[in-house]
Amino acid sequence: MKCSILRHKFALWLAAALALASCSQEEFADNGQGTLLPYGKYPLELTAVIGEAVATPATRGTIAHGTFPDYGFSALYRVASSIDYPKENEIDWYYGRLHSSTYEINEDGTVEPDPNFYRPFYWRRTDEKIYIYAYSWSNFPHQRNTYPHEVNEDQREEMEFNFSDYIFAYEALTFGGDHTLHFRHLTSKVTINIMQSDYLRAQNPDDVEVTLATKDKQWYIQGNFIGTNPKEITLFEVEGLEQSEEIIPYKNPNQTDGMYATYEAVVIPQTITGTGKTIEIKVGETTYSYEVECSKDKYTSGEEWIYNITVDAKGLNVTVGQSIDWEAGDPGNGEVEIE
């Protein structure tokens, strides 16, 4: 009698296990909570966007324009499970013994494991939450990290422009929910729109140069991460980090109609007003200079500052606008408040 009962229980368990193995994530999400999943059967699969949605690329793929480049983008992830960490706010993302791996993000936002460094992570229960801490390159965004993020002094090449940016995502994912990483910028962006003018039309385009320069103090090209809460981390200047006399911006090949040219630079968030930082526009042998201003006195993470500049033989006419949401509007033509 006892053997018969055991065989019956085993048969029920086997039938349940086979039914479980044949289910999809969607079926689990619809039919139950707290179900134990077969080990190694349901890997964590992800997609990625910059901001809330993939923007129309202004070039063939520029991170600062809201798209991933066609040569791929490497992101490092740290992963924690609610099974191991029931309280999200007690996860030690810097020193904790967490799962980590490297992934490649393609131009269309699909995420693939890096074959050179990859350890898969699998869902274990249908009611599990998986916390993802994803970040650019190798610098972990946490104030205990003593390695600063650095932007390139010369960003004329698209790749150097891309590599200057720093994007970061933090998500709490559920088994049957959306598994998209929404990256945000921790750097700031300066967009300089050179407006059409009769004076510039008479010039050779190769004789026009734009530079972020300085009078007294210098542009910070290194910045430290501030904060430990992954939802609030920012980037800012710190005394003693490297500075530069100039930053050479990227010239957007697809400037908005009606503009002579659009130049863009990824910069470290830093103090601006009263520092002597300038935008210099060289036309032939003549150099025009504008001392940079912003209403908040500083650039902060995720901001784009737009300067619309008209150049004529007598000097510069400048209007300043700010777009808090870096992804809002087309590159070089953000919806801004003119001051």
JOTAPE-V779610 format. One line per field, one symbol per residue. phi: phi as a letter, one per 40 degrees, with the letter a starting at -180 (. if undefined). psi: psi as a letter, one per 30 degrees, with the letter a starting at -180 (. if undefined). burial: I if it has 24 or more other ideal C-beta (glycine too) atoms within 12 Angstrom, else O. A space follows every 50 residues. Layout:
phi=???
psi=???
burial=???
//
This chain:
phi=.cccccccccccccccccccccccdcccccbabgcccccgcbccbbbabb gcacccccbcibdcbgbccccgbcbbbbbbbcccbcbdcbccccbccbcb abbbbcdcgcbbccccaabcbbcbacccbbcbbbacfbcccacccccccb cccbbccdcccccccbbabbbbbbdbccbbcccbcccbbbbbccccadcc ccccdccbbbacbacbcbccbbabcbhbcccbcbbacadgccbbcabccc cccbccdgbcabbbbcbcdacbcgbgcbbbbbbgcbbbbbccbaccgacb dgcbbbbcbbbbccibbbbbbbbccdccgcdgaccbccc
psi=eeeeeeeeeeeeeeeeeeeefflleeeeeeflkgkkkkkgeiljkllklj aflklkkfagjkefgglklfglkkkkkkkkkfefifjefgkjfeflilkl lklkklegfkkkkjffjkjlkkkflfgkkkkkjklkbfjkikffkgjlkk lkejgekeeeeeffljlkkkkjklegakhkjjklkfllkkkjjjlkleee fflkffgkkkkjaledllkkgkllkklfjffgkakllkkflkllflkjlk jkfhlkkfkelkkkkklkklkekgfgklkkjkjbgkkkkkkklkfgflkl kgkkkkjjkkklffakjkkklkjejefkllkghljlkk.
burial=OOOOOOOOOOOOOOOOOOOIOOIOIOOIIOOOOOIOIOOOOIIIIIIIII IOOIIOIIIOIIIIIIIIIOOIIIIIIIIIIIOOIOOOOOIOIIOOOIII IIIIIOIOIOIIOOOOOOOOIOIIIIOIIIIIIIIIIOIIIIIOOOOIII IIIOIOOIIIIIIIIIIIIIIIIIIIOOIIIIIIIIIIIIIIIIIOIOII OOIOOOOIIIIIIIOOOIIIIIIIIIOIOIOOIIIIIOOOIOIIOIIIII IIOOIIOOIIIIIIIIIIIIIIOOIOIIIIIOIOOOOIIIIIIIOOOIII IIIIIIIIIIIOOOOIOIOIIIIIOIIIIIIIIIOIOOO
//
